[in-house]
Amino acid sequence: MTIIDQALPQRQVDLADPFLLIASLASRGADRGLLDEAMPYALKASRTREDLPADLCDRLRKLVLDHVARPDVPPLLPADPKWRRIIDFATGVAVPDEYVDMLMEESALWPRRLYQPELSPAIRTGTPHVAIIGAGLSGIGVAVYLKKAGIPFTIYEKNDGPGGTWYDNRYPGCGVDTSSHIYSYSFALNARWQRYFSKQPELLTYIEQCIDRFELGPHIRFGSAVSSARYDAASHRWRLVVANGSGEAIPEDADVVVSALGQLNVPSVPDIKGLDNFTGDVVHTARWRPDLAVEGKRVAIIGSGASAVQLGPTIAPSVSSLTIFQRSPQWLSSRPLYHQPVKEGDGWAYSHVPDYLKWYRLTLFWQFGDRLYPALMMQAGPEGFRPSPQNDGLRELFTSYIRDKLADRPDLLAKSLPDYPPMAKRIPIDFGWYDMLKRDNVELVDKGVDHVETDALVAADGTRHRVDLIVLATGFKATRMLHNVPIGGRDGLDLETAWSGDDPHAYLGLTVPGFPNFFVMYGPNTNLGHGGSVIFQIECQARYIASAINHLALSKSSEIEVRREVCDAYNLELDELLTRTVWSAPGVNNWFKNSRGRIATNSPWRLVDYWQRTRTFEPSDYLFA
């Protein structure tokens, strides 16, 4: 090796996070005492490389380079008590015991197990065949778990390619507001993310790579939209009608159906008087056309939520004018790494240092997981429930941020400070929103749209805004889950009727009484509102579903159905807890609520609680036939 060859990895080591490097060495038993030596520095409230003694950094560099040259050194055994100390070292805090197993699984330092015996070849011949509706993150996730368990399946996808949300949403600036390194499966960590918060094209590529890696392609039928699914009690099978690309209605059968359509797949189009008469283009962010040009146009965005926060700053420099119609202001968080490509040292360490990526993932999951839960829950007081001190702290932090960004624009500040508690609505990351508002070609209208004319929008105060293009950043029909795919259960019971339209209930958000052999992913009350990653939820659900179907096969039964009393008791507990969240605070209007004011989309549980509830399948919760 030349001097130049030696210098490159030395530089990369010096640019990587030293605490994650030490944790990575320790998890392979190769830290040579550095873990204990550096522990006092690791537990500091704010820690940096500069905190560490120079001689310690020198020894660390040598150990890492030696370790990289021997990547086959096995990790510590799961029973080794040293794991506990490494977790505290990596996170910088004494992590409660109840989180240890979850963090180790979520980081992939320990594998996620099914907690059910794998099906033997003899049993597999009679294993139920599963129809999965949707090839987005949920559908791909459950397919991997089913394949691991030896359960046959077919994925029906209406689009010509995979991705679900990341196939449909292609508007300028579209991306994830969860760190890429936890917005990925634990069984498919990606050491090659280009950004800490990835954009739509890279996310779609990741999904395609997962399909190739786990050889799911032969199981997927693209251009195949399931138009209905009805349960045949006599045969214990589901009868599906699948529309292919030619419009033909093809009957298909399955023993089990898993809906992987999720909550955010049907755009919500507001009922605005005159919208149909507009002579320019009207487009929803989730249906952005690749040929749609915005350059030099007068553009209006209706809505100021997550998609608007990404779209607006992206197109503002290139449009003639941008008018944003805001129903209510939103809290935005600031993440220093949001706009950044992955740093040189991190990128090298993710690929070359065993376990470095896993420890980074673990620290992210801890930092942006249940630590934020207390801010979600309200506290009882003499006048009823009110936001917690932790929520008040967030309010002070976010308010200070907005005031700093708009210090020179009191007119915008008055329109931009929310009057509801943080976390009562989704909190997007600031994509340059406040800087965009200060541009000369941008106007923020907080009066709402009264009606639309052929070439203009008229605000509630009567002001007329001429535009060429209207963008609907108005979200989705989140509470109307599965209403676009008729699902018929036992005795002709229709799911839309069972759920009273927009009031869905399910046990664990996964399964519904009266609908045997049917599971829902990212279903009722499973959306995360305080932290973590939706893919964490997907894997919790996928493992549970695979375990349930596994048990169905092992028991040689034909039918599995959750007991109604089990589902009802679960939802009573869930609804009681929901009333104590800031989502239910008086006067708060959000997309989590249905027409009755009930929170139908979000989960009130801590991440560790839902993980525990879905970790093992309990047969006594179900009826078998």
Secondary structure by P-SEA (a helix, b strand, c coil): ccaaaaaaaaaaaaaccaaaaaaaaaaacccccccccccccccccccccccccaaaaaaaaaaaaaaaaccccccccccccaaaaaaaaaacccccccaaaaaaaaacccccccccccccaaaaaacbbbbbccccaaaaaaaaaaaaacccbbbbbccccccccccccccccccccccccccccccccccccccccccaaaaaaaaaaaaaaacccccccccccccbbbbcccccbbbbbbbcccccbbbbbbcbbbbccccccbbbbccccccccccccccccccccccccccccbbbbccccaaaaaaaaaccccccbbbbbbcbbbbbbbbccccccccaaaaaaaccccaaaaaaaaaaaaaaccccccccbbbbccccccccaaaaaaaaaaaaaaaaaacccaaaaaaccccccccccccccccaaaaaaacccbbbbccccccccccccccccbbbbbbcbbbcccccccccccccbbbbcccccccccccccccccccccccccccccbbbcccccccccccccaaaaaaaaaaaaaaaaaaaaaaccccccccaaaaaaaaaaaaaaaaaccccccccccccccccccccccccccaaaaaaaaccccccccccc
